[in-house]
Amino acid sequence: MKELLGARIKQLRIKKRMTQDTFAKRIGYKHASIISEIESGKKSISTDKLPIVANVLEVDINALFFEEKVLVSRTD
């Protein structure tokens, strides 16, 4: 699960054209290395950070777990 979540966060971060360093600072981490580890699935992100991540990426929290096409199909 952490690999999929990390990959999704990376995809959304890149879509926003945000560097790992900027993203790390905006969600409350001091170093970009933790973002690299989260995105590669080496580390998990704490559940209390998920609403912050969604807010910074300007997405609904569900978008962290499902691609847009899946979310759209669930609302149709």
C-alpha positions in Angstrom: 0.0 0.0 0.0 2.8 2.5 0.9 4.3 1.9 -2.6 1.0 2.8 -4.3 0.4 5.8 -2.1 3.9 7.1 -2.6 3.7 6.7 -6.3 0.3 8.6 -6.3 1.8 11.4 -4.2 4.7 11.7 -6.6 2.4 11.8 -9.6 0.2 14.5 -8.1 3.3 16.5 -6.9 4.8 16.4 -10.3 1.5 17.5 -11.9 1.6 20.5 -9.6 5.2 21.2 -10.8 6.4 21.1 -7.2 9.9 20.0 -6.2 10.4 17.5 -3.4 12.1 20.2 -1.3 9.2 22.6 -1.7 6.6 19.9 -1.0 8.5 18.6 2.0 8.6 22.1 3.6 4.9 22.7 2.8 3.8 19.6 4.6 6.1 20.1 7.6 9.3 18.2 6.9 12.7 19.8 7.0 14.3 17.7 4.3 13.3 16.5 0.8 14.9 13.1 1.5 11.9 11.9 3.4 9.7 12.7 0.4 12.0 10.6 -1.8 11.7 7.7 0.6 7.9 8.1 0.8 7.5 8.3 -3.0 9.7 5.2 -3.5 7.8 3.2 -0.9 10.7 2.9 1.5 8.9 4.8 4.2 5.3 5.3 5.1 3.7 8.7 5.6 1.8 9.1 8.8 -2.0 9.2 8.6 -2.1 12.6 10.3 -0.1 14.1 7.3 -2.6 12.9 4.7 -5.1 15.8 5.0 -2.1 18.2 4.8 -0.7 16.4 1.8 -4.1 16.6 0.1 -4.4 20.3 0.9 -1.0 21.2 -0.4 -1.6 19.2 -3.6 -5.1 20.8 -3.8 -6.9 17.5 -4.2 -9.6 15.6 -2.3 -8.0 13.1 0.1 -9.4 10.2 -2.0 -7.2 11.4 -4.9 -4.2 10.2 -2.9 -5.5 6.6 -3.1 -7.3 6.6 -6.5 -6.5 7.9 -9.9 -8.9 10.5 -11.3 -10.5 8.1 -13.8 -11.4 5.7 -10.9 -12.9 8.6 -8.8 -15.0 9.8 -11.8 -16.3 6.3 -12.4 -17.4 6.0 -8.8 -19.4 9.2 -9.0 -21.2 8.4 -12.3 
